[in-house]
Amino acid sequence: MAVAVTPEDIREASRIIHGQVVRTPLIAAPKLSELCGADIWIKYENLQFTNSFKVRGALVKLLSLDAAARRQGVIAVSAGNHAQAVAYHAARLQIPATIVMPETTPFVKVANTEALGATVVLSGATIAEARSRVQKLAAEKSLTMVHPFDDPLIIAGQGTVGLELLEDQPDLDAIVIPVGGGGLIAGTAIAAKAIRPDVDIFGVEVDSYCSMYDAMAKRKGKYGGQTLAEGIAVKAAGTLTRPVVEKLVTEILLVPESAIERAIYVLLTQQKTMAEGAGAAGLAAVVENRARFEGRKVCIVLTGGNIDGRILASIMVRGLERDNKIVSLRITIADQPGVLGQIATTLGKSGANILEVSHRRLLLDVPAKGATLDVLIETKDASHAEEVISDMRKKGFDVHRLDAEGAGEIGTR
């Protein structure tokens, strides 16, 4: 199949969206460079109006509509960033927008899309089921479909990222891009390869949703399950994007869920920037494949920053525990006056800060005259944590450390 989008199409897209989307910065990341052993640069697409690159392609598509199509309105199916991008620009351009979302879509995403001016229709348990409702509504009301990736105008709009990257840093060796349906990587590859044929383009998928990886390997897989990277959890590679990826992309890299979680944590703590799971996939891939990027000048496209606050809080606590800055202790004590005070005093003298205490008397594995304390403390680092535990044991307390979920012991008593 011939490539449906040309470099000229992308340059035209860049011209027509100029001033209507953020020309996001490409910034050096010295701390990440040290972590990865490469010269790392971050393209901050999380700074767009809706905190995702999706506004680029959505705007190009909407601007292409004639007056009659604008009056009739547009429709899209999405549970996330594409929905908000279409809703945002449709409201700006005074185009009626209908977004069909699965009934399982989190309330906050529904509310955010409605707040941008779109009419939200909840239908089906999955995107696939919602898509059938979209087709019916589009036919009934003569609405224009705005596809999230399989549309030449969408691909051209997303490809403006590639133009900006090489305008800012012409000597990049590699560009790393999260892959869902493939609109962003296809457009960026077309733009970048036209300017720098020798630049390597790497795609990234989470290993539970590796549809583009399997498509390039000419095989079919089964995809599903919970993932932090829901923005790239796509079960079928795009019809238009797949041949572009096959022709221009160096390789698709797969990353595990644990690497996505760590990358979100590192971006927030080291770069002070918010990344959703899909947005952090690029960093996860470089960390997981350090030898492949070592010594090279690498751009990581941070595609979006729309992450649920509760999930982010959990990731942060788990990350702090992995870094030994939050430590969970379980202490078996005699159930008598003054013991809690002794423990608090010992921890205080060791320089630990008590964050939370849970006092349990009724567990069957605790002596009838005893009790168990689960204590969450803040420490400086791993050596400080070991020092605190050692001080507790010297005072005669039976103490051991729990893992991040509080479900089991790590280390030795």
Secondary structure, 3 states (H helix, E strand, C coil): CCCCCCHHHHHHHHHHHCCCCCCCCEEECHHHHHHHCCEEEEEEHHHCCCCECHHHHHHHHHHCCCHHHHHHCEEEECCCHHHHHHHHHHHHCCCCEEEEECCCCCHHHHHHHHHCCCEEEECCCCHHHHHHHHHHHHHHHCCEECCCCCCHHHHHHHHHHHHHHHHHCCCCCEEEEECCCCHHHHHHHHHHHHHCCCCEEEEEEECCCCHHHHHHCCCCCCCCCCCCCHHHCCCCCCCCHHHHHHHHCCEEEEECHHHHHHHHHHHHHHCCCCCCHHHHHHHHHHHHCHHHHCCCEEEEEECECCCCHHHHHHHHHHHHHHCCCEEEEEEEEECCCCHHHHHHHHHHHCCCEEEEEEEECCCCCCCCCEEEEEEEEECCCHHHHHHHHHHHHHCCCEEEEECCCCCCEECCC
